[in-house]
Amino acid sequence: MTAEGFKVERNGENLARILSDMIDELNKIVVVQGNTINVAAMTVIKQRLNNVLKQ
């Protein structure tokens, strides 16, 4: 933990990077019937995570 944020790593994997990759993939989802994912909201969540976690 530093002033820049938390860094969680294990075996070369980084929690911030994993969550960022997951959000990027979720943003690619297109729904034919129903509601598509709210990309703007997911982008805000990603930015909030980046404020707390560091890569």
C-alpha positions as CSV (number, residue, x, y, z in Angstrom):
1,M,0.0,0.0,0.0
2,T,1.3,3.4,-1.0
3,A,-0.1,6.9,-1.3
4,E,-0.9,5.9,-5.0
5,G,-3.2,3.0,-3.9
6,F,-3.2,-0.7,-3.2
7,K,-1.3,-3.2,-5.2
8,V,-2.4,-6.8,-5.1
9,E,-0.3,-9.3,-7.0
10,R,0.3,-13.0,-7.1
11,N,2.1,-15.2,-9.6
12,G,2.6,-12.3,-12.0
13,E,-1.1,-11.3,-12.0
14,N,-2.3,-7.9,-10.8
15,L,-5.8,-7.4,-9.4
16,A,-6.2,-3.9,-11.0
17,R,-5.2,-5.3,-14.4
18,I,-7.5,-8.3,-14.1
19,L,-10.5,-6.1,-13.2
20,S,-9.7,-3.6,-16.0
21,D,-9.5,-6.5,-18.5
22,M,-12.8,-7.9,-17.2
23,I,-14.6,-4.5,-17.6
24,D,-13.2,-4.1,-21.1
25,E,-14.6,-7.5,-22.1
26,L,-18.0,-6.8,-20.4
27,N,-18.2,-3.6,-22.4
28,K,-18.0,-5.7,-25.6
29,I,-21.3,-7.5,-24.8
30,V,-24.1,-6.7,-27.2
31,V,-27.6,-7.9,-26.2
32,V,-30.1,-8.5,-29.0
33,Q,-33.2,-8.4,-26.7
34,G,-33.2,-6.6,-23.5
35,N,-30.8,-4.1,-22.0
36,T,-27.2,-3.8,-23.2
37,I,-24.5,-3.2,-20.6
38,N,-24.1,0.5,-19.6
39,V,-20.7,1.2,-21.0
40,A,-20.5,4.7,-19.6
41,A,-21.2,3.4,-16.1
42,M,-18.7,0.6,-16.4
43,T,-16.1,3.1,-17.6
44,V,-16.7,5.2,-14.5
45,I,-16.4,2.1,-12.3
46,K,-13.1,1.3,-14.0
47,Q,-11.8,4.8,-13.3
48,R,-12.9,4.6,-9.6
49,L,-11.0,1.3,-9.3
50,N,-7.9,2.9,-10.8
51,N,-8.1,5.6,-8.2
52,V,-7.8,2.9,-5.4
53,L,-5.8,0.2,-7.0
54,K,-2.4,0.6,-8.7
55,Q,-1.0,-1.6,-11.4
